Amino acid sequence: MKFLTMHQSREWLAAFGATINDDRALLLNSKQHGMRALETHLPSVPPMLANFLERVVDWLPRGKERLLWLSDWTTYPPHSYRFFESVWTAFGGSGPVIETAGCLFKPDHGDVNQEFSEEPESFTLIGLSLLVVNFDWRACIVTQDGDGASRIDFGDECMSFSTSESIKLEEARALLDQFNLKYKQIK
């Protein structure tokens, strides 16, 4: 796992035509990549939410680096932010989160049909995602897949799956059905 500044995150994203704007939003060229997306509300029961987020992270394509990008968070009241920053720095982040709001995770090389990841960095990605969701911050996880990208967005008690691969969109639908979550196609 490697923590990235905005500049370093932009460099990593440039490889597949993505960028971060001045408002910290991570942008993919959806027309270029043929992106389609599904949006849903997150489960509200804590054990179900944790189990769901494990599956969400496992939905990302295997064998590719994954970038967690924090785009918006609150610092007041300070307890949530200070706890998150303590966790962030415990894993190697330096300085305030605003200076290194990107975290690049090594590829998960597990078998596609493996039920749960065995990559230690995947555990960290799941845990950080759980904190982001519980604090209702805005963040996304993005990874390259083929010529395009797969992306997970969190914010406003909702999340979305975006992908340029039809099979990944069907996998997202199956995952949402497994958890009895209603969804809508947004792109």
C-alpha positions in Angstrom: 0.0 0.0 0.0 1.3 3.4 -0.9 -0.2 6.8 0.0 -0.4 9.3 -2.8 -0.7 13.1 -3.0 -3.2 14.6 -5.4 -0.4 15.0 -8.0 0.7 11.4 -7.7 -2.9 10.2 -7.8 -3.5 12.2 -11.0 -0.4 10.6 -12.6 -1.6 7.1 -11.7 -5.1 7.9 -13.1 -3.8 9.4 -16.3 -2.8 5.9 -17.6 -6.5 5.3 -18.4 -7.8 8.7 -19.0 -9.1 9.6 -15.6 -8.3 12.8 -13.6 -9.1 14.6 -10.4 -10.6 18.1 -10.7 -10.0 21.1 -8.5 -13.0 20.1 -6.3 -11.3 16.8 -5.6 -13.8 14.8 -7.7 -12.3 11.8 -9.5 -13.5 11.9 -13.1 -13.6 9.1 -15.7 -14.4 9.8 -19.3 -17.6 7.7 -19.4 -18.1 8.0 -23.1 -14.5 6.9 -23.9 -14.8 3.9 -21.6 -18.4 3.0 -22.3 -19.2 3.2 -18.6 -22.5 2.0 -17.2 -23.4 2.3 -13.5 -25.8 0.9 -10.9 -26.7 2.9 -7.8 -28.1 1.6 -4.5 -28.6 2.6 -0.9 -26.2 0.9 1.5 -27.4 -1.7 4.0 -28.2 -0.1 7.4 -27.6 -3.1 9.6 -23.9 -3.1 10.7 -23.0 -6.8 10.2 -24.8 -6.8 6.8 -22.9 -3.6 5.8 -19.5 -5.2 6.7 -20.3 -8.4 4.8 -21.6 -6.3 1.9 -18.4 -4.2 1.7 -16.3 -7.3 1.7 -18.2 -8.4 -1.4 -18.0 -4.9 -2.9 -14.2 -4.9 -2.7 -14.1 -8.4 -4.1 -16.2 -7.2 -7.1 -13.2 -5.2 -8.4 -11.2 -6.9 -11.1 -8.4 -9.1 -9.8 -4.8 -8.6 -10.6 -5.0 -4.8 -10.9 -3.9 -2.0 -8.5 -6.8 -0.3 -6.7 -6.8 3.4 -5.7 -8.9 4.6 -2.8 -9.5 8.3 -3.3 -11.0 10.4 -0.5 -12.8 13.4 -2.1 -14.8 14.9 0.8 -14.9 14.4 4.5 -15.9 16.3 7.6 -13.6 17.4 10.4 -16.3 18.4 12.8 -17.0 17.0 15.2 -13.4 16.0 15.2 -13.7 12.5 16.7 -14.4 10.6 13.4 -11.8 12.5 11.5 -9.1 12.1 14.2 -9.8 8.4 14.4 -9.7 7.9 10.6 -6.4 9.9 10.4 -4.9 7.8 13.2 -5.8 4.6 11.2 -4.6 6.2 8.0 -1.2 7.1 9.5 -0.9 3.7 11.2 -0.8 2.2 7.8 1.8 4.7 6.5 0.0 7.9 5.6 2.0 10.9 6.5 0.6 14.3 7.5 -3.0 15.3 7.2 -5.3 13.2 5.0 -5.8 16.2 2.8 -2.2 16.0 1.7 -2.3 12.3 0.9 -5.9 11.6 0.1 -5.1 8.7 -2.3 -4.1 5.2 -1.2 -2.9 2.7 -3.8 -3.4 -0.9 -3.0 -1.5 -3.8 -4.5 -3.3 -6.1 -6.9 -5.4 -8.9 -5.5 -4.1 -12.0 -7.2 -6.6 -14.4 -5.7 -8.7 -16.7 -7.9 -11.7 -15.1 -9.5 -14.0 -17.7 -7.9 -12.5 -17.3 -4.4 -15.2 -16.3 -1.9 -13.0 -13.9 0.1 -9.7 -12.2 -0.7 -6.7 -13.5 1.2 -4.6 -10.4 0.3 -3.7 -8.4 3.5 -4.1 -5.1 1.7 -7.7 -6.1 0.7 -8.5 -6.3 4.4 -7.2 -2.8 4.9 -9.2 -1.5 1.9 -12.4 -3.1 3.2 -11.8 -1.6 6.7 -11.1 1.9 5.3 -14.2 1.6 3.1 -16.2 0.7 6.2 -15.0 3.8 8.0 -15.7 6.0 5.0 -19.2 4.7 4.7 -19.9 4.9 8.5 -18.7 8.5 8.6 -20.8 9.2 5.4 -17.8 10.7 3.5 -17.3 10.8 -0.2 -14.8 8.5 -1.7 -14.2 6.1 -4.6 -12.2 3.1 -5.4 -11.0 2.8 -9.0 -9.0 0.2 -10.9 -8.2 -0.3 -14.5 -9.9 -3.1 -16.3 -8.9 -3.8 -19.9 -9.2 -0.6 -21.8 -11.4 1.1 -19.2 -12.0 1.2 -15.5 -14.2 -0.2 -12.8 -15.2 2.2 -10.0 -17.1 2.1 -6.7 -18.4 5.4 -5.3 -19.5 6.1 -1.7 -21.4 9.1 -0.4 -24.8 10.3 0.9 -25.7 6.8 2.3 -25.5 5.5 -1.3 -23.0 3.7 -3.4 -22.6 3.0 -7.1 -20.8 0.5 -9.2 -19.5 1.7 -12.5 -17.8 -0.4 -15.2 -17.1 -0.6 -18.9 -17.4 -4.4 -18.8 -20.8 -5.9 -19.3 -19.9 -9.0 -17.2 -18.9 -6.8 -14.3 -22.2 -4.9 -14.4 -24.0 -8.3 -14.3 -21.9 -9.3 -11.3 -22.8 -6.1 -9.5 -26.5 -6.8 -10.2 -26.1 -10.3 -8.8 -24.4 -8.9 -5.7 -27.1 -6.4 -5.1 -29.8 -9.1 -5.6 -28.0 -11.3 -3.1 -28.3 -8.6 -0.5 -31.9 -7.7 -1.5 -30.8 -4.2 -2.3 -32.9 -2.2 -4.8 -30.9 -0.4 -7.5 -31.2 1.7 -10.5 -29.1 2.0 -13.6 -27.8 5.6 -13.7 -25.7 5.6 -17.0 
